[in-house]
Amino acid sequence: MPLKVIITGANSGIGKALAIEYAKQGAVLGLMARNQDALKIIQDKLPCEALIYSVDVTDLAQCRWAAEAFMAQHGTPDIVIANAGISSGTMTENFSDLDIFKKIIATNLVGAAHIFHPFIKPFKARGFGQLVGVSSVAGIRGLPGAGAYSASKSALTNYLESLRIELASDNIHVTTIAPGYIKSPMTDANDFTMPFLMPVDRAAQVMVKAIKNKKKFLIVPWQMNLIGRIMHVLPIFAWDWLAKKAPRKKRLPV
Ligand SMILES: NC(=O)c1ccc[n+]([C@@H]2O[C@H](COP(=O)([O-])OP(=O)(O)OC[C@H]3O[C@@H](n4cnc5c(N)ncnc54)[C@H](OP(=O)(O)O)[C@@H]3O)[C@@H](O)[C@H]2O)c1
């Protein structure tokens, strides 16, 4: 029986690399993103069955429609990966940044709940399933100049932890992935040096292995794991001193 995997944000960067990795394993894929043309290009290249759905994860009805369409053809999937995300610098004093703030939270946090929602009851009915959320090292501590992104990922990490505990007794596993810097169109927009920048195909291999092993929490690459764990325990004064020098994300159209 082939593995059945749903991936959001599957037409670019990490999501696309995950799709390629699962395709190598002969999985049946449900790929979602807003840009249908970009999804189609990937579908045509994959050596496996891949259904594509033009879905905006901020729209619950679209997520439910795509989930039902996939399940009507292939039944309940094994793994659902909430990977879709957007990033931009935001400054709270800028009026127009508040719309960007809402969009980042709606996509990175609420979007994950929207895509998990339609699969949880079917997972429970079948007796197993796995939910995966792609969060970020940026969610470990507050980053200056990226309040919305940092908050969205911090909230996503905690949301995934809540799910992990509440669904454990239903044999539903939850894996949180917190990447550091992975080469993708998202990081291509950064104009600063990114420590331990990892090729996306390598990152996807590490992620797929961790998902297979039902790891609860993964930071990639491993060097960032070390840094992330230090960030987590640093006292406030030390974090404030370090983070004020951190490079800031550019304000981007989202
Ligand atoms: N690259 C990194 O270093 C890094 C580090 C930490 C965390 N992450 C996280 O990893 C995830 C993937 O990032 P990436 O680097 O691969 O970025 P990317 O190349 O920009 O890909 C983002 C993906 O999300 C999709 N997307 C955005 N908004 C969406 C929406 N409203 N509905 C559905 N799909 C949407 C995009 O497709 P459409 O535009 O066609 O919708 C695209 O497929 C994100 O959650 C990001 O925050 C990345």
The ligand as a Tripos MOL2 file, in Angstrom:
@<TRIPOS>MOLECULE
LIG
   48    52     1     0     0
SMALL
NO_CHARGES

@<TRIPOS>ATOM
      1 N1         13.3080   28.4040    4.0540 N.am      1 LIG1
      2 C1         13.6050   28.5270    5.3210 C.2       1 LIG1
      3 O1         14.7710   28.7820    5.6880 O.2       1 LIG1
      4 C2         12.5670   28.3690    6.3730 C.ar      1 LIG1
      5 C3         12.9680   28.4730    7.7100 C.ar      1 LIG1
      6 C4         12.0290   28.2890    8.7160 C.ar      1 LIG1
      7 C5         10.7200   27.9960    8.3890 C.ar      1 LIG1
      8 N2         10.3510   27.9110    7.0970 N.ar      1 LIG1
      9 C6          8.9540   27.5940    6.8080 C.3       1 LIG1
     10 O2          8.8840   26.5760    5.8430 O.3       1 LIG1
     11 C7          7.6780   26.7190    5.0960 C.3       1 LIG1
     12 C8          8.0020   26.6690    3.6120 C.3       1 LIG1
     13 O3          8.8410   27.7700    3.3190 O.3       1 LIG1
     14 P1          9.7620   27.8550    2.0140 P.3       1 LIG1
     15 O4         11.0780   28.3250    2.4540 O.co2     1 LIG1
     16 O5          9.6460   26.6300    1.2250 O.co2     1 LIG1
     17 O6          9.0510   29.0960    1.2940 O.3       1 LIG1
     18 P2          8.5040   29.3050   -0.1960 P.3       1 LIG1
     19 O7          9.4410   28.7140   -1.1710 O.co2     1 LIG1
     20 O8          8.1770   30.7370   -0.2600 O.co2     1 LIG1
     21 O9          7.1460   28.4300   -0.2100 O.3       1 LIG1
     22 C9          6.0010   28.8150    0.4720 C.3       1 LIG1
     23 C10         4.8800   27.9530   -0.0220 C.3       1 LIG1
     24 O10         3.6900   28.2640    0.6890 O.3       1 LIG1
     25 C11         2.6340   28.4500   -0.2440 C.3       1 LIG1
     26 N3          1.6670   29.3850    0.3330 N.ar      1 LIG1
     27 C12         1.8840   30.6280    0.7960 C.ar      1 LIG1
     28 N4          0.7390   31.1710    1.2210 N.ar      1 LIG1
     29 C13        -0.2370   30.2460    1.0260 C.ar      1 LIG1
     30 C14        -1.6270   30.2080    1.2540 C.ar      1 LIG1
     31 N5         -2.2900   31.2480    1.7800 N.pl3     1 LIG1
     32 N6         -2.3160   29.0850    0.9340 N.ar      1 LIG1
     33 C15        -1.6790   28.0240    0.3970 C.ar      1 LIG1
     34 N7         -0.3510   27.9900    0.1650 N.ar      1 LIG1
     35 C16         0.3580   29.0920    0.4600 C.ar      1 LIG1
     36 C17         3.3120   28.9770   -1.5140 C.3       1 LIG1
     37 O11         2.5750   28.7220   -2.6920 O.3       1 LIG1
     38 P3          1.5200   29.7780   -3.3350 P.3       1 LIG1
     39 O12         2.1780   31.1280   -3.2580 O.co2     1 LIG1
     40 O13         1.2890   29.2870   -4.7360 O.co2     1 LIG1
     41 O14         0.3110   29.6800   -2.5050 O.co2     1 LIG1
     42 C18         4.5740   28.1330   -1.5070 C.3       1 LIG1
     43 O15         4.3010   26.8740   -2.0550 O.3       1 LIG1
     44 C19         7.0380   28.0150    5.5500 C.3       1 LIG1
     45 O16         6.0570   27.7440    6.5130 O.3       1 LIG1
     46 C20         8.1960   28.7550    6.1930 C.3       1 LIG1
     47 O17         7.7750   29.6910    7.1480 O.3       1 LIG1
     48 C21        11.2320   28.1040    6.0670 C.ar      1 LIG1
@<TRIPOS>BOND
     1     1     2 1
     2     2     3 2
     3     2     4 1
     4     4     5 ar
     5     4    48 ar
     6     5     6 ar
     7     6     7 ar
     8     7     8 ar
     9     8     9 1
    10     8    48 ar
    11     9    10 1
    12     9    46 1
    13    10    11 1
    14    11    12 1
    15    11    44 1
    16    12    13 1
    17    13    14 1
    18    14    15 2
    19    14    16 1
    20    14    17 1
    21    17    18 1
    22    18    19 2
    23    18    20 1
    24    18    21 1
    25    21    22 1
    26    22    23 1
    27    23    24 1
    28    23    42 1
    29    24    25 1
    30    25    26 1
    31    25    36 1
    32    26    27 ar
    33    26    35 ar
    34    27    28 ar
    35    28    29 ar
    36    29    30 ar
    37    29    35 ar
    38    30    31 1
    39    30    32 ar
    40    32    33 ar
    41    33    34 ar
    42    34    35 ar
    43    36    37 1
    44    36    42 1
    45    37    38 1
    46    38    39 2
    47    38    40 1
    48    38    41 1
    49    42    43 1
    50    44    45 1
    51    44    46 1
    52    46    47 1
@<TRIPOS>SUBSTRUCTURE
     1 LIG1         1 GROUP 0 **** ****
